[in-house]
Amino acid sequence: MKPVEVTGVPQHQVGIGMVCPFDMALDRELWRWMPDSASIYFTRTGFIDAPVDVDLCRDLNNHADITTAVRSITAVGPRVVGYACASGSFVYGMTGAKELSHCMVAAGAKAAVTTSEALVRALDAMDVGRIAVATPYTSALTGLLCDFIGEAGRTVVSQAGLGRDHEIWTIPYAVTCDLIRQADHPDADAIFVSCTNLWTYEILGLMEAELGKPVLSANQVTAWATLSEAGLVAESLSADDGQSLFARVA
């Protein structure tokens, strides 16, 4: 049999490093925002046997653990590294989120952004000042998120939470949609759905159409901010499925 002639080279890939908590189950969701020219390099922090509460999220803010995770992916040269955890990055406020990014850069990342910082960047880009908050969290953790948003100069006009402290990735879309509706308020310019372990890609455009305002999620803003740092937002616009963050902001 005559050998098949193969020409060309593999498509060049821009690397995006992604540090996740040990229980992250939504790698596939983050991939959905990526253009063909980008590859995500995932790594996880160490296992912690505890419910998803304030204490766990403080433990997830461990700089030594995150430094080790970042160093594990710098060998493949990502253009930017994201910390894909909302609660682990807002639990110590704005200062804590910035310190995490500085930690990642010190560990070798060329650029870095946490989920909580990504949220603030998205609100800046869309000129959102009043926000409704929807979370799967306990009330204490939801309260810390609201404090973070207030520290970022925004007003939280309403909030709703599910009080969930385990297996957040198993929450059905219908439950999340009802949570978003419950959180919405006439004074809210946008709604933020927190937690990178909560599925949202399929419903963001649907909920925006129903409620008539932007609906942002933790994974969405993380994808958008890391793509922005990598210079690839415009390449991902065809996959936005009606999501205003990607449709209006390039």
C-alpha positions, 0 to 999 in steps of 0.5 A: 500500500502506498504511504499517505502523503501528509503535509502541513503542521498542527494549528498553532495553539495559544495556551491558557493555564487554568488552576482549579480547586480539587473538586472542579467538575466542569472542565468541559464547560470552560472549553466551550468558550474557547476558539480553535486557536486556544488550548486550556491546560488544567491543573488542580489544587490538593484535595481537602475533605470538607464541605463547601463553606467559608473555611474551605474557601479560605483553605482554597486561597492557599498561596503555596498550593497555588504556586505549585499548581502554576509551576506545574503548567508553566513548562508548556508556556501558557500566555495567561493563567486563570484561577477558576474559583469564585469563592476561593478568590473573593473570600479575602476581599479585593486585596485577597484576589489581587494577592492571588494574581500576584502569587501566580505571576511570582510562580511564573505565569506571564499574566494572571487573573482570578475569577473574582477579578474577572467579574470586576473586569466584566462589570467594568467593560459592560458599565454595570453598577447595580447587580443581582447575585445568584449562588449555590452557596451557603448564606455566609459565603453568599454574604462574602461575595456581596461584600466583595462586589460592594468593595469593587464599587458596585451595589448588590440590589438583591441576592438568592442562594441555594444553601448547597455545600456539596456536589454543586456540579450536580445541580440541574439547569432548571434549578439554576434558572429558577435561582436566577429568576429569584435573584433578579430585581427591577433595579439590577443592571445585570445578574451574576451567577457564582461558582465555577462548579455550577453549569451555566453555558446552556442557559445564559443566553436563554435567561438573558432573553427572558429577563432582558438583561445580561446574565453573567456566570463565574465560568463565563467571566473567567473564560472571557478574562483569560481570553482577553489577556491572551488576545483571543476574545474576538476569535471566540465570538461565534460561540457566544450563544447570545451571551451579551458579555461576548456579543457586545464586548470584544 
